[in-house]
Amino acid sequence: MICKVIDTIEKHRLLEGVSSVAVGASGGADSMCLLHILSSLKDKYGIILKAVHINHNLRGEEALRDEALVRDYCREKGIELTVHSVNVASLSAELGIGTEECGRRVRYKCFGESGCDAVAVAHSLSDSVETTVYNLLRGTGIKGLCGIPVKREPDIIRPLIDCTREEIEAYCKKEGIPYVTDSTNLTDDYTRNYIRHNIIPSFSRVNASCVKNISRACSVLSEENDFIESSALQLIAAAATDGGYDAQTLASAHPALRKRAILTLLNEKMSKQPEYVHTDLVNSIIENRGGKVEISAGMYATVKNGLLSFSENKKSGGFWCVPFDGGKADSPYGCYRVFSTVKDGGNADAFDGDKVTGELILSSRKEGDRFFFGKRGISKTLKKLFNEMKIPADERDKIAVLRDGENIIWVEGVGVNLHYLPTESSKNFTAIKKEG
């Protein structure tokens, strides 16, 4: 068992350049086995070992029992221990996410606060295979079939990933390592438990080596996944342009590569793990050469004029108005700056500063706003103008309007109002620009 862990550590260089390791110690067999093995190997690899335990406060006395066992073991072995107590039920309700996902976030946040170079977590080969089956049932792609990676950047390592749960429990029994069993793991209330207790045993009756065989398939898929991921990053780099990504470049790629590139982008843009439906939505507007889809609450993907872009629908609560301070104004949607320019600068957003009689302010549109343009002084309401420009209704309040009191000087994306345009005799040329 310990030789298998050493092989995993050295094959994947898990401790290369690492001087300190924090072990996530829940009190279960896997984590206590990991803590025991790394404690026996710390001198071999020259590492400082710490333990981190998180009490999720979900199981009352049982959770206190788990915490006590970890405390006693670390005290006996002289291992530095940090205990975090978090009310996961309350926090999950506050964040609007499930307790399982909330607990996962809490754990990795606490691990990150350990101050160690690496965090060792006790996922096993059995966990990895169960994850593959779970993802398969959800309709995953290659990435989801690869199981749990031995290392997750930047600092999460899994030294037990090549050991089965049966091997781990046998090792604990042999070495007299104490551990506790989470009572929730004994029921089929959770999908993963059902897979563990029913599906994997059924597979084993068909082929006794199913866990090792599935693991081998995961290894092959992982190599192929690395190739696709690398190619997708190259595609993203080729498509990247000002303000987004060239939709034609993406559309010309093989569908498998294009969808992986989309998934990679969604992982960057979304606050939660993207699913197949999100990838499919974005792929559809790329293939259709246009459109707008909501990929999560308030987050949109748009293909317009050959450009794929992502935007967040920041709601300002209706009308907004901000003054200029030192030539700058911070709106809910970006910072704008007014500055002196020159007549020959060719700046389409330049106006005659001498025609400004009041204080400059920046705001959103207002009911009845009119814009004057053309030599004949034709005017249109901003509402009609935005309709003609096909600006989505949920985007219109984001458009900045520069005002001189009640008069419109400039409208973002439209230009300068006729009455404020510079003339041959103008001397005070002023421009407005969005900085972010």
DRENDO-1510 file (C-alpha; in Angstrom, 1 decimal, always signed):
<recs>
REC; n; res; u; v; w
REC; 1; MET; +0.0; +0.0; +0.0 .
REC; 2; ILE; +2.6; +2.5; +1.0 .
REC; 3; CYS; +4.7; +1.5; -2.0 .
REC; 4; LYS; +1.8; +2.2; -4.3 .
REC; 5; VAL; +1.4; +5.7; -2.7 .
REC; 6; ILE; +5.2; +6.4; -3.2 .
REC; 7; ASP; +4.9; +5.3; -6.9 .
REC; 8; THR; +2.0; +7.7; -7.3 .
REC; 9; ILE; +3.9; +10.6; -5.7 .
REC; 10; GLU; +7.0; +10.1; -7.7 .
REC; 11; LYS; +5.3; +9.2; -11.0 .
REC; 12; HIS; +3.3; +12.5; -10.9 .
REC; 13; ARG; +5.9; +14.5; -9.1 .
REC; 14; LEU; +3.3; +15.5; -6.5 .
REC; 15; LEU; +5.9; +16.7; -3.9 .
REC; 16; GLU; +8.4; +18.3; -6.3 .
REC; 17; GLY; +9.3; +21.7; -5.0 .
REC; 18; VAL; +6.9; +21.3; -2.0 .
REC; 19; SER; +8.1; +22.0; +1.5 .
REC; 20; SER; +4.8; +21.9; +3.4 .
REC; 21; VAL; +1.6; +19.9; +2.9 .
REC; 22; ALA; -1.8; +20.3; +4.5 .
REC; 23; VAL; -3.9; +17.1; +4.7 .
REC; 24; GLY; -7.7; +17.4; +4.6 .
REC; 25; ALA; -8.6; +15.1; +7.6 .
REC; 26; SER; -12.3; +14.4; +7.9 .
REC; 27; GLY; -11.8; +11.4; +10.2 .
REC; 28; GLY; -12.9; +8.9; +7.6 .
REC; 29; ALA; -10.8; +5.9; +6.6 .
REC; 30; ASP; -9.4; +7.5; +3.4 .
REC; 31; SER; -8.3; +10.8; +5.1 .
REC; 32; MET; -6.8; +9.1; +8.2 .
REC; 33; CYS; -4.9; +6.6; +6.0 .
REC; 34; LEU; -3.5; +9.5; +4.0 .
REC; 35; LEU; -2.5; +11.4; +7.1 .
REC; 36; HIS; -0.8; +8.3; +8.5 .
REC; 37; ILE; +1.1; +7.5; +5.3 .
REC; 38; LEU; +2.3; +11.1; +4.7 .
REC; 39; SER; +3.3; +11.4; +8.3 .
REC; 40; SER; +5.6; +8.3; +7.8 .
REC; 41; LEU; +6.9; +9.8; +4.6 .
REC; 42; LYS; +7.5; +13.4; +5.7 .
REC; 43; ASP; +11.2; +12.8; +6.5 .
REC; 44; LYS; +11.8; +11.0; +3.2 .
REC; 45; TYR; +10.5; +14.0; +1.2 .
REC; 46; GLY; +11.6; +16.7; +3.7 .
REC; 47; ILE; +8.1; +18.2; +4.2 .
REC; 48; ILE; +6.3; +19.8; +7.1 .
REC; 49; LEU; +3.0; +18.2; +7.6 .
REC; 50; LYS; -0.2; +19.9; +8.9 .
REC; 51; ALA; -3.8; +18.6; +9.2 .
REC; 52; VAL; -7.0; +20.6; +8.5 .
REC; 53; HIS; -10.4; +19.5; +9.8 .
REC; 54; ILE; -13.7; +21.2; +8.9 .
REC; 55; ASN; -16.8; +20.7; +11.0 .
REC; 56; HIS; -19.7; +21.4; +8.7 .
REC; 57; ASN; -22.1; +21.3; +11.7 .
REC; 58; LEU; -24.6; +19.2; +9.7 .
REC; 59; ARG; -24.6; +16.0; +11.8 .
REC; 60; GLY; -24.7; +17.2; +15.4 .
REC; 61; GLU; -23.0; +14.9; +17.9 .
REC; 62; GLU; -21.6; +12.7; +15.1 .
REC; 63; ALA; -19.7; +15.7; +13.7 .
REC; 64; LEU; -18.2; +16.4; +17.1 .
REC; 65; ARG; -17.2; +12.8; +17.4 .
REC; 66; ASP; -15.3; +13.1; +14.0 .
REC; 67; GLU; -13.6; +16.3; +15.2 .
REC; 68; ALA; -12.5; +14.7; +18.5 .
REC; 69; LEU; -11.0; +11.6; +16.7 .
REC; 70; VAL; -8.9; +13.9; +14.5 .
REC; 71; ARG; -7.8; +16.0; +17.4 .
REC; 72; ASP; -6.8; +13.0; +19.5 .
REC; 73; TYR; -4.9; +11.4; +16.6 .
REC; 74; CYS; -3.0; +14.6; +15.7 .
REC; 75; ARG; -2.1; +15.2; +19.4 .
REC; 76; GLU; -0.8; +11.6; +19.7 .
REC; 77; LYS; +1.3; +11.9; +16.5 .
REC; 78; GLY; +2.5; +15.5; +17.1 .
REC; 79; ILE; +0.8; +16.8; +13.9 .
REC; 80; GLU; -0.2; +20.4; +13.8 .
REC; 81; LEU; -4.0; +20.7; +13.4 .
REC; 82; THR; -6.3; +23.5; +12.4 .
REC; 83; VAL; -10.0; +23.0; +13.0 .
REC; 84; HIS; -12.7; +25.2; +11.2 .
REC; 85; SER; -16.3; +25.2; +12.3 .
REC; 86; VAL; -18.7; +26.4; +9.7 .
REC; 87; ASN; -22.5; +26.4; +9.6 .
REC; 88; VAL; -22.8; +25.0; +6.1 .
REC; 89; ALA; -26.6; +24.7; +6.2 .
REC; 90; SER; -27.0; +28.4; +7.0 .
REC; 91; LEU; -24.3; +29.4; +4.5 .
REC; 92; SER; -25.8; +27.3; +1.7 .
REC; 93; ALA; -29.2; +29.0; +2.2 .
REC; 94; GLU; -27.5; +32.4; +2.1 .
REC; 95; LEU; -25.7; +31.6; -1.1 .
REC; 96; GLY; -28.6; +29.8; -2.7 .
REC; 97; ILE; -26.7; +26.6; -3.4 .
REC; 98; GLY; -26.9; +23.0; -2.2 .
REC; 99; THR; -25.3; +21.9; +1.0 .
REC; 100; GLU; -23.0; +19.5; -0.8 .
REC; 101; GLU; -21.7; +22.2; -3.1 .
REC; 102; CYS; -21.4; +24.7; -0.3 .
REC; 103; GLY; -19.5; +22.2; +1.8 .
REC; 104; ARG; -17.1; +21.6; -1.0 .
REC; 105; ARG; -16.4; +25.3; -1.4 .
REC; 106; VAL; -15.9; +25.7; +2.3 .
REC; 107; ARG; -13.4; +22.9; +2.5 .
REC; 108; TYR; -11.3; +24.2; -0.3 .
REC; 109; LYS; -11.4; +27.7; +1.0 .
REC; 110; CYS; -10.2; +26.4; +4.4 .
REC; 111; PHE; -7.5; +24.3; +2.8 .
REC; 112; GLY; -6.3; +27.4; +0.9 .
REC; 113; GLU; -5.9; +29.2; +4.2 .
REC; 114; SER; -3.4; +26.6; +5.5 .
REC; 115; GLY; -0.4; +28.5; +4.2 .
REC; 116; CYS; +1.1; +25.2; +2.8 .
REC; 117; ASP; +2.6; +24.7; -0.6 .
REC; 118; ALA; +0.2; +21.8; -1.3 .
REC; 119; VAL; -3.0; +20.4; +0.0 .
REC; 120; ALA; -3.4; +16.6; +0.0 .
REC; 121; VAL; -7.0; +15.3; -0.2 .
REC; 122; ALA; -7.9; +11.6; +0.2 .
REC; 123; HIS; -9.8; +10.8; -3.0 .
REC; 124; SER; -9.2; +7.1; -3.9 .
REC; 125; LEU; -9.4; +5.0; -7.1 .
REC; 126; SER; -12.9; +4.0; -6.0 .
REC; 127; ASP; -14.0; +7.6; -5.7 .
REC; 128; SER; -12.6; +8.3; -9.2 .
REC; 129; VAL; -14.4; +5.4; -10.8 .
REC; 130; GLU; -17.7; +6.3; -9.1 .
REC; 131; THR; -17.3; +9.9; -10.4 .
REC; 132; THR; -16.8; +8.6; -13.9 .
REC; 133; VAL; -20.0; +6.5; -13.7 .
REC; 134; TYR; -21.9; +9.5; -12.1 .
REC; 135; ASN; -20.8; +11.8; -14.9 .
REC; 136; LEU; -21.7; +9.2; -17.6 .
REC; 137; LEU; -25.2; +9.0; -16.2 .
REC; 138; ARG; -25.5; +12.8; -16.4 .
REC; 139; GLY; -24.4; +12.7; -20.1 .
REC; 140; THR; -20.9; +14.1; -19.9 .
REC; 141; GLY; -18.2; +14.4; -22.6 .
REC; 142; ILE; -14.6; +13.1; -22.5 .
REC; 143; LYS; -13.6; +15.5; -19.8 .
REC; 144; GLY; -16.1; +14.1; -17.4 .
REC; 145; LEU; -15.2; +10.5; -18.1 .
REC; 146; CYS; -11.6; +11.0; -17.0 .
REC; 147; GLY; -12.4; +10.6; -13.4 .
REC; 148; ILE; -10.7; +12.5; -10.6 .
REC; 149; PRO; -7.2; +13.9; -11.6 .
REC; 150; VAL; -4.2; +13.0; -9.5 .
REC; 151; LYS; -3.4; +16.7; -9.3 .
REC; 152; ARG; -5.4; +19.9; -9.7 .
REC; 153; GLU; -3.6; +23.1; -10.2 .
REC; 154; PRO; -2.3; +25.0; -8.5 .
REC; 155; ASP; -1.8; +22.9; -5.4 .
REC; 156; ILE; -4.3; +20.1; -4.8 .
REC; 157; ILE; -2.7; +16.6; -4.8 .
REC; 158; ARG; -4.3; +13.2; -4.4 .
REC; 159; PRO; -1.7; +10.6; -3.3 .
REC; 160; LEU; -4.3; +7.8; -2.8 .
REC; 161; ILE; -5.8; +8.0; -6.3 .
REC; 162; ASP; -4.4; +4.7; -7.3 .
REC; 163; CYS; -5.7; +2.8; -4.2 .
REC; 164; THR; -9.1; +1.3; -3.9 .
REC; 165; ARG; -11.3; +1.8; -0.9 .
REC; 166; GLU; -10.9; -1.8; +0.1 .
REC; 167; GLU; -7.1; -1.5; +0.1 .
REC; 168; ILE; -7.4; +1.6; +2.2 .
REC; 169; GLU; -9.6; +0.1; +4.8 .
REC; 170; ALA; -7.4; -3.1; +5.0 .
REC; 171; TYR; -4.4; -0.9; +5.5 .
REC; 172; CYS; -6.1; +1.0; +8.4 .
REC; 173; LYS; -7.0; -2.3; +10.0 .
REC; 174; LYS; -3.5; -3.6; +9.6 .
REC; 175; GLU; -1.8; -0.5; +11.0 .
REC; 176; GLY; -4.4; +0.1; +13.7 .
REC; 177; ILE; -5.3; +3.5; +12.3 .
REC; 178; PRO; -8.5; +4.8; +13.9 .
REC; 179; TYR; -11.3; +6.2; +11.7 .
REC; 180; VAL; -15.0; +6.9; +11.8 .
REC; 181; THR; -17.8; +6.2; +9.3 .
REC; 182; ASP; -20.1; +9.0; +8.2 .
REC; 183; SER; -23.6; +7.6; +8.7 .
REC; 184; THR; -24.8; +9.4; +5.6 .
REC; 185; ASN; -22.5; +7.2; +3.6 .
REC; 186; LEU; -24.4; +4.1; +4.6 .
REC; 187; THR; -27.7; +5.1; +3.0 .
REC; 188; ASP; -28.7; +5.4; -0.7 .
REC; 189; ASP; -30.1; +8.9; -0.2 .
REC; 190; TYR; -27.3; +10.4; -2.3 .
REC; 191; THR; -26.7; +9.4; -6.0 .
REC; 192; ARG; -23.0; +8.7; -5.3 .
REC; 193; ASN; -23.9; +6.4; -2.5 .
REC; 194; TYR; -26.3; +4.5; -4.7 .
REC; 195; ILE; -23.6; +4.1; -7.4 .
REC; 196; ARG; -21.2; +2.9; -4.7 .
REC; 197; HIS; -23.6; +0.4; -3.1 .
REC; 198; ASN; -25.5; -0.9; -6.2 .
REC; 199; ILE; -24.1; +0.0; -9.6 .
REC; 200; ILE; -20.4; -0.8; -9.0 .
REC; 201; PRO; -21.2; -4.1; -7.3 .
REC; 202; SER; -23.3; -5.0; -10.3 .
REC; 203; PHE; -20.5; -4.2; -12.6 .
REC; 204; SER; -18.2; -6.3; -10.5 .
REC; 205; ARG; -20.5; -9.3; -10.9 .
REC; 206; VAL; -20.1; -8.9; -14.7 .
REC; 207; ASN; -16.3; -8.4; -14.5 .
REC; 208; ALA; -14.4; -8.7; -11.1 .
REC; 209; SER; -11.8; -6.3; -12.5 .
REC; 210; CYS; -14.2; -3.6; -13.5 .
REC; 211; VAL; -12.8; -0.9; -11.2 .
REC; 212; LYS; -9.3; -1.4; -12.5 .
REC; 213; ASN; -10.5; -1.6; -16.1 .
REC; 214; ILE; -12.6; +1.6; -15.8 .
REC; 215; SER; -9.6; +3.2; -14.3 .
REC; 216; ARG; -7.5; +2.2; -17.3 .
REC; 217; ALA; -10.1; +3.6; -19.7 .
REC; 218; CYS; -10.0; +6.8; -17.7 .
REC; 219; SER; -6.3; +7.0; -18.1 .
REC; 220; VAL; -6.6; +6.7; -21.9 .
REC; 221; LEU; -9.4; +9.2; -22.1 .
REC; 222; SER; -7.3; +11.6; -19.9 .
REC; 223; GLU; -4.5; +11.6; -22.4 .
REC; 224; GLU; -6.9; +12.3; -25.3 .
REC; 225; ASN; -8.6; +15.0; -23.2 .
REC; 226; ASP; -5.2; +16.7; -22.7 .
REC; 227; PHE; -4.7; +16.8; -26.4 .
REC; 228; ILE; -8.2; +18.2; -27.1 .
REC; 229; GLU; -7.8; +20.8; -24.3 .
REC; 230; SER; -4.5; +22.0; -25.7 .
REC; 231; SER; -6.0; +22.2; -29.2 .
REC; 232; ALA; -9.0; +24.1; -27.8 .
REC; 233; LEU; -6.7; +26.7; -26.2 .
REC; 234; GLN; -5.0; +27.2; -29.5 .
REC; 235; LEU; -8.4; +27.7; -31.2 .
REC; 236; ILE; -9.4; +30.3; -28.5 .
REC; 237; ALA; -6.1; +32.1; -29.1 .
REC; 238; ALA; -6.7; +32.2; -32.8 .
REC; 239; ALA; -10.2; +33.5; -32.4 .
REC; 240; ALA; -9.5; +36.1; -29.8 .
REC; 241; THR; -10.0; +39.7; -30.9 .
REC; 242; ASP; -10.9; +43.0; -29.5 .
REC; 243; GLY; -14.1; +42.7; -27.5 .
REC; 244; GLY; -14.5; +38.9; -27.9 .
REC; 245; TYR; -13.9; +36.1; -30.3 .
REC; 246; ASP; -14.2; +35.8; -34.0 .
REC; 247; ALA; -17.3; +33.6; -34.5 .
REC; 248; GLN; -16.3; +32.5; -38.0 .
REC; 249; THR; -13.0; +31.1; -36.7 .
REC; 250; LEU; -14.9; +29.1; -34.1 .
REC; 251; ALA; -17.6; +28.0; -36.6 .
REC; 252; SER; -14.9; +26.7; -39.0 .
REC; 253; ALA; -13.4; +24.4; -36.4 .
REC; 254; HIS; -14.5; +20.7; -35.9 .
REC; 255; PRO; -17.6; +20.6; -33.7 .
REC; 256; ALA; -15.8; +18.6; -30.9 .
REC; 257; LEU; -13.0; +21.2; -30.8 .
REC; 258; ARG; -15.4; +24.1; -31.0 .
REC; 259; LYS; -17.5; +22.8; -28.1 .
REC; 260; ARG; -14.4; +22.2; -26.0 .
REC; 261; ALA; -13.3; +25.8; -26.7 .
REC; 262; ILE; -16.8; +27.0; -25.6 .
REC; 263; LEU; -16.7; +24.9; -22.5 .
REC; 264; THR; -13.2; +26.4; -21.6 .
REC; 265; LEU; -14.6; +29.9; -22.1 .
REC; 266; LEU; -17.7; +29.2; -20.0 .
REC; 267; ASN; -15.5; +27.9; -17.2 .
REC; 268; GLU; -13.8; +31.3; -17.1 .
REC; 269; LYS; -17.0; +33.4; -17.4 .
REC; 270; MET; -19.5; +31.5; -15.2 .
REC; 271; SER; -19.6; +31.5; -11.5 .
REC; 272; LYS; -20.8; +27.8; -11.4 .
REC; 273; GLN; -19.8; +24.7; -13.3 .
REC; 274; PRO; -21.1; +24.9; -16.9 .
REC; 275; GLU; -23.2; +22.0; -18.1 .
REC; 276; TYR; -23.8; +20.6; -21.6 .
REC; 277; VAL; -26.9; +22.7; -22.1 .
REC; 278; HIS; -24.8; +25.9; -21.7 .
REC; 279; THR; -22.2; +24.7; -24.2 .
REC; 280; ASP; -25.0; +23.8; -26.6 .
REC; 281; LEU; -26.7; +27.2; -26.3 .
REC; 282; VAL; -23.5; +29.1; -27.2 .
REC; 283; ASN; -22.7; +26.6; -30.0 .
REC; 284; SER; -26.1; +27.2; -31.5 .
REC; 285; ILE; -25.7; +31.0; -31.9 .
REC; 286; ILE; -22.2; +30.4; -33.4 .
REC; 287; GLU; -23.6; +28.0; -36.0 .
REC; 288; ASN; -26.5; +30.3; -36.7 .
REC; 289; ARG; -24.1; +33.2; -37.1 .
REC; 290; GLY; -26.0; +35.4; -34.6 .
REC; 291; GLY; -28.2; +35.5; -31.6 .
REC; 292; LYS; -28.2; +36.0; -27.8 .
REC; 293; VAL; -28.6; +33.4; -25.1 .
REC; 294; GLU; -28.6; +33.5; -21.3 .
REC; 295; ILE; -26.1; +31.0; -20.0 .
REC; 296; SER; -26.7; +31.7; -16.3 .
REC; 297; ALA; -28.6; +34.3; -14.2 .
REC; 298; GLY; -27.6; +37.7; -15.6 .
REC; 299; MET; -24.9; +36.3; -17.9 .
REC; 300; TYR; -25.3; +36.4; -21.6 .
REC; 301; ALA; -23.4; +35.1; -24.7 .
REC; 302; THR; -24.0; +37.1; -27.9 .
REC; 303; VAL; -23.0; +36.6; -31.5 .
REC; 304; LYS; -23.3; +39.9; -33.4 .
REC; 305; ASN; -21.5; +41.2; -36.5 .
REC; 306; GLY; -19.3; +38.1; -36.5 .
REC; 307; LEU; -18.2; +38.5; -32.9 .
REC; 308; LEU; -18.9; +36.2; -29.9 .
REC; 309; SER; -18.9; +38.2; -26.7 .
REC; 310; PHE; -20.0; +37.6; -23.1 .
REC; 311; SER; -21.7; +40.2; -20.9 .
REC; 312; GLU; -23.2; +40.4; -17.5 .
REC; 313; ASN; -26.6; +42.1; -17.1 .
REC; 314; LYS; -25.9; +44.4; -14.2 .
REC; 315; LYS; -29.2; +45.9; -13.1 .
REC; 316; SER; -28.9; +49.5; -11.9 .
REC; 317; GLY; -32.4; +49.7; -10.7 .
REC; 318; GLY; -33.5; +52.0; -13.5 .
REC; 319; PHE; -32.2; +55.5; -14.1 .
REC; 320; TRP; -28.7; +56.3; -13.0 .
REC; 321; CYS; -26.8; +59.6; -13.0 .
REC; 322; VAL; -23.2; +60.4; -11.9 .
REC; 323; PRO; -21.1; +63.6; -11.9 .
REC; 324; PHE; -17.7; +64.1; -13.4 .
REC; 325; ASP; -14.9; +64.4; -10.8 .
REC; 326; GLY; -11.5; +65.5; -12.1 .
REC; 327; GLY; -12.6; +64.7; -15.6 .
REC; 328; LYS; -13.8; +61.2; -14.7 .
REC; 329; ALA; -17.2; +59.6; -14.1 .
REC; 330; ASP; -17.8; +56.1; -12.8 .
REC; 331; SER; -21.0; +54.7; -14.1 .
REC; 332; PRO; -22.5; +51.3; -13.0 .
REC; 333; TYR; -21.1; +50.0; -16.3 .
REC; 334; GLY; -17.7; +51.6; -16.7 .
REC; 335; CYS; -15.5; +54.6; -16.2 .
REC; 336; TYR; -15.7; +57.5; -18.6 .
REC; 337; ARG; -13.2; +60.4; -19.1 .
REC; 338; VAL; -13.5; +63.8; -20.8 .
REC; 339; PHE; -10.4; +65.4; -22.0 .
REC; 340; SER; -9.1; +68.2; -24.3 .
REC; 341; THR; -8.3; +67.1; -27.9 .
REC; 342; VAL; -7.4; +68.8; -31.2 .
REC; 343; LYS; -9.5; +69.7; -34.2 .
REC; 344; ASP; -7.6; +67.4; -36.5 .
REC; 345; GLY; -7.7; +64.5; -34.2 .
REC; 346; GLY; -10.6; +62.9; -36.1 .
REC; 347; ASN; -12.4; +62.0; -32.8 .
REC; 348; ALA; -16.0; +61.2; -33.6 .
REC; 349; ASP; -16.8; +61.7; -29.9 .
REC; 350; ALA; -15.4; +65.3; -29.8 .
REC; 351; PHE; -17.7; +68.3; -29.0 .
REC; 352; ASP; -17.2; +72.0; -28.6 .
REC; 353; GLY; -16.5; +72.6; -25.0 .
REC; 354; ASP; -17.4; +76.3; -25.3 .
REC; 355; LYS; -21.0; +75.3; -26.0 .
REC; 356; VAL; -21.3; +73.7; -22.6 .
REC; 357; THR; -23.0; +76.0; -20.2 .
REC; 358; GLY; -23.8; +73.8; -17.3 .
REC; 359; GLU; -22.2; +71.1; -15.3 .
REC; 360; LEU; -21.3; +67.9; -17.2 .
REC; 361; ILE; -23.1; +64.8; -15.9 .
REC; 362; LEU; -23.3; +61.2; -17.2 .
REC; 363; SER; -26.5; +59.3; -17.0 .
REC; 364; SER; -28.7; +56.6; -18.6 .
REC; 365; ARG; -31.6; +57.5; -21.0 .
REC; 366; LYS; -34.7; +59.3; -19.7 .
REC; 367; GLU; -38.2; +59.3; -21.0 .
REC; 368; GLY; -38.6; +61.8; -23.9 .
REC; 369; ASP; -34.8; +62.2; -24.6 .
REC; 370; ARG; -34.3; +63.4; -28.1 .
REC; 371; PHE; -31.1; +63.4; -30.3 .
REC; 372; PHE; -30.5; +65.9; -33.1 .
REC; 373; PHE; -28.4; +65.0; -36.1 .
REC; 374; GLY; -27.8; +65.8; -39.8 .
REC; 375; LYS; -27.6; +69.2; -41.4 .
REC; 376; ARG; -31.3; +69.7; -41.3 .
REC; 377; GLY; -31.4; +69.1; -37.5 .
REC; 378; ILE; -33.5; +66.0; -37.7 .
REC; 379; SER; -34.4; +64.7; -34.3 .
REC; 380; LYS; -35.5; +61.3; -32.9 .
REC; 381; THR; -36.3; +60.1; -29.5 .
REC; 382; LEU; -33.6; +57.8; -28.1 .
REC; 383; LYS; -36.3; +55.1; -27.8 .
REC; 384; LYS; -36.9; +55.2; -31.6 .
REC; 385; LEU; -33.2; +55.5; -32.3 .
REC; 386; PHE; -32.4; +52.5; -30.1 .
REC; 387; ASN; -35.2; +50.5; -31.8 .
REC; 388; GLU; -33.7; +51.3; -35.3 .
REC; 389; MET; -30.3; +50.3; -34.0 .
REC; 390; LYS; -31.8; +47.0; -32.8 .
REC; 391; ILE; -30.3; +47.5; -29.3 .
REC; 392; PRO; -31.9; +44.9; -26.9 .
REC; 393; ALA; -34.2; +46.4; -24.3 .
REC; 394; ASP; -32.1; +45.0; -21.4 .
REC; 395; GLU; -29.0; +46.8; -22.8 .
REC; 396; ARG; -30.5; +50.2; -23.2 .
REC; 397; ASP; -30.1; +51.5; -19.7 .
REC; 398; LYS; -26.4; +50.6; -19.8 .
REC; 399; ILE; -25.8; +53.2; -22.6 .
REC; 400; ALA; -24.2; +56.3; -21.3 .
REC; 401; VAL; -25.6; +59.8; -22.1 .
REC; 402; LEU; -23.5; +62.9; -21.6 .
REC; 403; ARG; -25.6; +65.9; -20.5 .
REC; 404; ASP; -25.2; +69.6; -20.0 .
REC; 405; GLY; -28.0; +70.0; -17.4 .
REC; 406; GLU; -31.1; +68.6; -19.3 .
REC; 407; ASN; -29.5; +68.9; -22.8 .
REC; 408; ILE; -27.9; +65.9; -24.4 .
REC; 409; ILE; -24.4; +66.4; -25.7 .
REC; 410; TRP; -23.4; +62.8; -26.6 .
REC; 411; VAL; -24.9; +59.3; -26.7 .
REC; 412; GLU; -22.6; +56.3; -26.4 .
REC; 413; GLY; -22.5; +54.4; -29.7 .
REC; 414; VAL; -24.4; +57.2; -31.5 .
REC; 415; GLY; -22.2; +60.2; -31.4 .
REC; 416; VAL; -22.4; +64.0; -30.6 .
REC; 417; ASN; -25.6; +65.9; -30.7 .
REC; 418; LEU; -25.9; +68.3; -33.6 .
REC; 419; HIS; -26.0; +71.4; -31.4 .
REC; 420; TYR; -22.6; +70.6; -29.8 .
REC; 421; LEU; -20.7; +69.6; -32.8 .
REC; 422; PRO; -17.4; +71.6; -33.3 .
REC; 423; THR; -17.3; +74.1; -36.2 .
REC; 424; GLU; -14.5; +75.8; -38.1 .
REC; 425; SER; -14.5; +78.6; -35.5 .
REC; 426; SER; -14.4; +76.2; -32.5 .
REC; 427; LYS; -11.4; +76.5; -30.2 .
REC; 428; ASN; -12.2; +74.3; -27.3 .
REC; 429; PHE; -12.3; +70.7; -28.6 .
REC; 430; THR; -13.4; +68.2; -25.9 .
REC; 431; ALA; -13.8; +64.4; -26.2 .
REC; 432; ILE; -15.3; +61.7; -24.1 .
REC; 433; LYS; -14.0; +58.1; -23.9 .
REC; 434; LYS; -14.9; +55.0; -22.0 .
REC; 435; GLU; -12.0; +53.5; -20.1 .
REC; 436; GLY; -13.5; +50.3; -18.7 .
</recs>
